[in-house]
Amino acid sequence: QGLFGPAAVATLVSSENAAWESSLPTTPGSELAPGMLKLVSGIATVRFGSGAEVVMEAPANLVLISTMRARLAGGAAVVTVPEPAIGFVLETPNGYVIDHGTQFAVNVAGDGKPSDFEVIKGEISVHLSSTGEEVRLTDQQSASIVDQTLTLFDGQLLERTLEESDHVVRVGTAGRATSVIRNNKRRKRFYPDLLMAKRGHSEGWDQRSMFSFEISGVELDSA
C-alpha cells in the first residue's frame, strides 16, 4: 500500500490491436494496481511483479489480485511462470491452477461451459473449488472443469475433441512449422512452441503461422 493508493502488482507489457473497458491504465508500460482488465479486442501481455507473464486474447477478463495471484473470469490465456514465480495461482470461476514451473494455457468459456487447462511445458495442479479435488498435469496433458466435475485427459484437448469423430486422420508436421511477424523487434514476445495467428483491424497482417505436412501416405478415399 503506497501513500496514494494500492501498490502496483503488475505491468502491462504490450498490446496489439487492443480495445479495453477498464478502470486500470491500458497504455503499454503502465504499472497496474489490483483490479480488473477487460480486453474487448486484440492481444495483451501482463507481467506480474513475481515474473509470471499472462498473454490473453480478447474477449477476456483478467482480475489482478497480487504479484502471485490473478483470476481469469473469462477468455483465453497462455501463462508463463519462470522459476522465481513458481507457485503462481490463476483462479477460474469454478477452480484454480497452481503453476509448478514453465507454461500452460487456459480457456474459461463461462455460462456453465467447461474451463479447459493444458500444459504446454512443465507441470501444474488443477483444483476444483467445490470439493478440493486436485489433479496434476505434466507436458501435453489437459483437464476440464464442467458442472462441478474435474476430468483429466492424456493428450491435448483438441485431440480429445477430434477423437469423437470416426473420419479424422492426423498428419504431423515433423517440426516444419513456424510463426512470423512483420516487426521482428517484437519477436521476443512469441513462444516457439505455439503457432500464433491473429487478424488485426487493418488490411495487412501482424502475425502469420505456416506449416507443411506430407500426405502422400494418406488414403484420402477412406479418410
Disulfide bonds with the S-S distance in Angstrom:
none
